[in-house]
Amino acid sequence: MEALGPDRCGVGIRGVAMAIDTVVWLALFVIAVSVVGAITGQTATTASGVETDLTGTPAVIGLALWLALAIGYHTLAEWRYGKTLGKYLVSIRVVAGDGSAPSFGAVLGRNVLRLVDWVPLFYVVGIVAVLVSDRQRRLGDWVADTAVVRS
């Protein structure tokens, strides 16, 4: 069992970063729903503003677009800068297992697996994985051989 490095990040600070990134996720959700609503004609202007009510296939497309945008946000930010807005604001970053900058494939893999960490019960799988991991890694980090460290 590998000893924990002093720069590895646990659940707490990673949770704060994800809470901040959730604001970005919500903005991406609004964008995805608005785009699909505009294309499918399921957007209406009312006295209180613009409303989009997606149902059926457009709702599924909106959800898929939102997930793609959210995964894309994390992937591109972590590949290009090592951090998302949330990670930047709490001074943490993603690195490869050897401490170098992660590859595009690694950050794509860790972020696709974010869905497994997140979907069942709002990150319960990811939280448990970090808590029981000897290297404080969630499933995506383990598969992609990445880690989250202090900047």
Sine and cosine of phi, psi and omega as CSV:
sin_phi,cos_phi,sin_psi,cos_psi,sin_omega,cos_omega
0.00,0.00,0.81,-0.59,-0.04,-1.00
-0.97,0.23,0.66,-0.75,0.04,-1.00
-0.94,0.34,0.50,-0.87,0.03,-1.00
-0.95,0.32,0.73,-0.68,0.11,-0.99
-0.98,0.21,0.51,-0.86,-0.02,-1.00
-0.91,0.42,-0.31,0.95,-0.06,-1.00
-1.00,-0.08,-0.06,1.00,0.02,-1.00
-0.94,0.33,0.57,-0.82,-0.04,-1.00
-0.96,-0.30,0.69,-0.72,0.02,-1.00
-1.00,-0.03,-0.24,-0.97,-0.09,-1.00
-0.88,0.47,-0.68,0.73,-0.12,-0.99
-0.84,0.54,-0.86,0.51,-0.06,-1.00
-0.92,0.38,-0.57,0.82,0.05,-1.00
-0.92,0.40,-0.58,0.81,0.04,-1.00
-0.91,0.41,-0.63,0.77,0.04,-1.00
-0.89,0.45,-0.70,0.71,0.03,-1.00
-0.87,0.49,-0.68,0.74,-0.01,-1.00
-0.93,0.37,-0.57,0.82,0.05,-1.00
-0.88,0.47,-0.66,0.75,0.06,-1.00
-0.90,0.43,-0.71,0.71,0.00,-1.00
-0.91,0.41,-0.35,0.94,0.06,-1.00
-0.90,0.45,-0.52,0.86,0.08,-1.00
-0.89,0.46,-0.66,0.75,0.06,-1.00
-0.90,0.44,-0.69,0.72,0.03,-1.00
-0.84,0.54,-0.68,0.74,0.00,-1.00
-0.90,0.43,-0.65,0.76,0.06,-1.00
-0.89,0.45,-0.66,0.75,0.04,-1.00
-0.91,0.41,-0.56,0.83,0.06,-1.00
-0.90,0.44,-0.72,0.69,0.02,-1.00
-0.87,0.49,-0.67,0.74,0.02,-1.00
-0.89,0.46,-0.75,0.67,-0.03,-1.00
-0.87,0.49,-0.74,0.68,-0.02,-1.00
-0.91,0.43,-0.67,0.75,-0.01,-1.00
-0.90,0.43,-0.68,0.74,0.01,-1.00
-0.90,0.43,-0.75,0.66,-0.01,-1.00
-0.91,0.42,-0.64,0.77,0.04,-1.00
-0.88,0.47,-0.67,0.74,0.01,-1.00
-0.91,0.42,-0.65,0.76,-0.02,-1.00
-0.94,0.35,-0.62,0.78,-0.07,-1.00
-1.00,-0.04,-0.08,1.00,0.00,-1.00
0.97,0.23,0.33,0.94,0.01,-1.00
-0.99,-0.15,0.49,0.87,0.06,-1.00
-0.89,-0.46,0.72,-0.70,-0.01,-1.00
-0.75,-0.67,0.57,-0.82,0.10,-1.00
-1.00,-0.07,0.82,-0.57,0.00,-1.00
-0.86,-0.50,0.04,-1.00,0.03,-1.00
-0.88,0.47,-0.48,0.88,-0.02,-1.00
-1.00,-0.07,-0.02,1.00,0.03,-1.00
0.68,-0.73,-0.37,-0.93,0.00,-1.00
-0.99,-0.12,0.76,-0.65,0.00,-1.00
-0.84,-0.54,0.68,-0.73,0.07,-1.00
-0.84,-0.54,0.82,-0.58,-0.02,-1.00
-0.81,-0.59,1.00,-0.02,-0.03,-1.00
-0.99,0.11,0.70,-0.72,0.08,-1.00
-0.69,-0.72,0.35,-0.94,0.08,-1.00
0.88,0.47,-0.65,-0.76,-0.05,-1.00
-0.85,0.53,-0.69,0.72,0.05,-1.00
-0.86,0.52,-0.56,0.83,0.05,-1.00
-0.91,0.42,-0.67,0.75,0.03,-1.00
-0.90,0.43,-0.67,0.74,0.02,-1.00
-0.90,0.43,-0.67,0.74,0.04,-1.00
-0.87,0.49,-0.68,0.73,0.03,-1.00
-0.90,0.44,-0.71,0.71,0.00,-1.00
-0.89,0.45,-0.66,0.75,0.03,-1.00
-0.90,0.44,-0.68,0.73,0.02,-1.00
-0.88,0.48,-0.72,0.69,0.01,-1.00
-0.89,0.46,-0.64,0.77,0.04,-1.00
-0.90,0.44,-0.69,0.72,0.03,-1.00
-0.90,0.44,-0.67,0.74,-0.01,-1.00
-0.91,0.42,-0.72,0.69,0.04,-1.00
-0.91,0.42,-0.64,0.76,0.04,-1.00
-0.89,0.46,-0.66,0.75,0.04,-1.00
-0.85,0.53,-0.80,0.61,-0.02,-1.00
-0.89,0.45,-0.71,0.71,-0.06,-1.00
-0.89,0.45,-0.78,0.62,-0.05,-1.00
-0.92,0.40,-0.66,0.75,0.00,-1.00
-0.91,0.41,-0.69,0.73,-0.02,-1.00
-0.95,0.31,-0.54,0.84,0.03,-1.00
-0.95,0.30,-0.72,0.69,-0.09,-1.00
-0.97,0.22,-0.67,0.74,-0.12,-0.99
-0.89,-0.46,-0.20,0.98,-0.05,-1.00
0.99,0.11,-0.03,1.00,-0.07,-1.00
-0.37,-0.93,0.46,-0.89,0.15,-0.99
-1.00,-0.01,0.01,-1.00,0.06,-1.00
-0.85,0.52,-0.70,0.71,0.02,-1.00
-0.87,0.49,-0.71,0.70,0.02,-1.00
-0.91,0.42,-0.62,0.79,0.03,-1.00
-0.87,0.50,-0.72,0.69,-0.08,-1.00
-0.93,0.36,-0.38,0.92,0.05,-1.00
-0.95,-0.32,0.16,0.99,0.10,-1.00
0.87,0.49,0.77,0.64,0.14,-0.99
-0.77,-0.64,0.28,-0.96,-0.01,-1.00
-0.45,-0.89,0.26,-0.97,0.03,-1.00
-0.99,-0.12,0.70,-0.71,0.06,-1.00
-0.74,-0.67,0.34,-0.94,0.14,-0.99
-0.94,0.34,0.25,-0.97,-0.03,-1.00
-0.82,0.57,-0.48,0.88,0.00,-1.00
-1.00,-0.04,0.07,1.00,0.03,-1.00
1.00,-0.06,-0.12,0.99,0.01,-1.00
-0.99,0.15,0.04,-1.00,0.05,-1.00
-0.91,0.41,0.68,-0.74,-0.01,-1.00
-0.96,0.28,0.49,-0.87,0.05,-1.00
-0.98,0.22,0.28,-0.96,0.05,-1.00
-0.86,0.51,-0.69,0.73,0.00,-1.00
-0.88,0.48,-0.62,0.78,0.00,-1.00
-0.92,0.40,-0.73,0.69,-0.02,-1.00
-0.95,0.32,-0.52,0.85,0.09,-1.00
-0.90,0.43,-0.72,0.70,0.02,-1.00
-0.88,0.47,-0.71,0.70,-0.02,-1.00
-0.91,0.42,-0.52,0.85,-0.04,-1.00
-1.00,0.08,-0.48,0.88,0.14,-0.99
-0.91,0.42,-0.65,0.76,0.03,-1.00
-0.95,0.30,-0.19,0.98,0.12,-0.99
-0.84,0.55,-0.55,0.84,0.02,-1.00
-0.89,0.46,-0.61,0.79,0.04,-1.00
-0.93,0.37,-0.66,0.75,0.02,-1.00
-0.91,0.42,-0.55,0.84,-0.17,-0.98
-0.99,-0.12,-0.72,0.69,-0.22,-0.98
-0.86,0.52,-0.77,0.64,-0.13,-0.99
-0.82,0.58,-0.78,0.63,-0.07,-1.00
-0.52,-0.86,0.80,0.59,0.06,-1.00
0.77,0.64,0.90,0.43,0.08,-1.00
0.96,0.29,0.20,0.98,0.05,-1.00
-0.86,0.50,-0.69,0.72,0.01,-1.00
-0.87,0.49,-0.72,0.70,0.01,-1.00
-0.90,0.44,-0.66,0.75,0.00,-1.00
-0.90,0.44,-0.73,0.68,0.02,-1.00
-0.88,0.47,-0.67,0.74,0.00,-1.00
-0.87,0.50,-0.69,0.73,0.01,-1.00
-0.91,0.42,-0.66,0.75,-0.04,-1.00
-0.92,0.39,-0.59,0.81,-0.05,-1.00
-1.00,-0.08,-0.17,0.99,-0.02,-1.00
-0.97,0.24,0.68,-0.73,0.05,-1.00
-0.95,0.31,-0.25,0.97,0.00,-1.00
-0.89,-0.45,0.26,0.96,0.02,-1.00
0.80,0.60,0.79,0.61,-0.01,-1.00
-0.87,-0.49,0.63,-0.78,0.12,-0.99
-0.99,0.11,0.08,-1.00,-0.06,-1.00
-0.80,0.60,-0.73,0.69,0.00,-1.00
-0.87,0.50,-0.63,0.78,0.04,-1.00
-0.92,0.39,-0.65,0.76,-0.02,-1.00
-0.89,0.46,-0.75,0.66,-0.03,-1.00
-0.92,0.40,-0.65,0.76,-0.07,-1.00
-1.00,0.05,-0.08,1.00,-0.09,-1.00
0.81,0.58,0.83,0.56,0.07,-1.00
-0.82,-0.57,0.19,-0.98,0.06,-1.00
-0.54,-0.84,0.36,-0.93,0.10,-1.00
-0.95,-0.31,0.82,-0.57,-0.08,-1.00
-0.77,-0.63,0.27,-0.96,0.07,-1.00
-0.95,0.30,0.62,-0.79,0.00,-1.00
-0.98,0.18,0.00,0.00,0.00,0.00
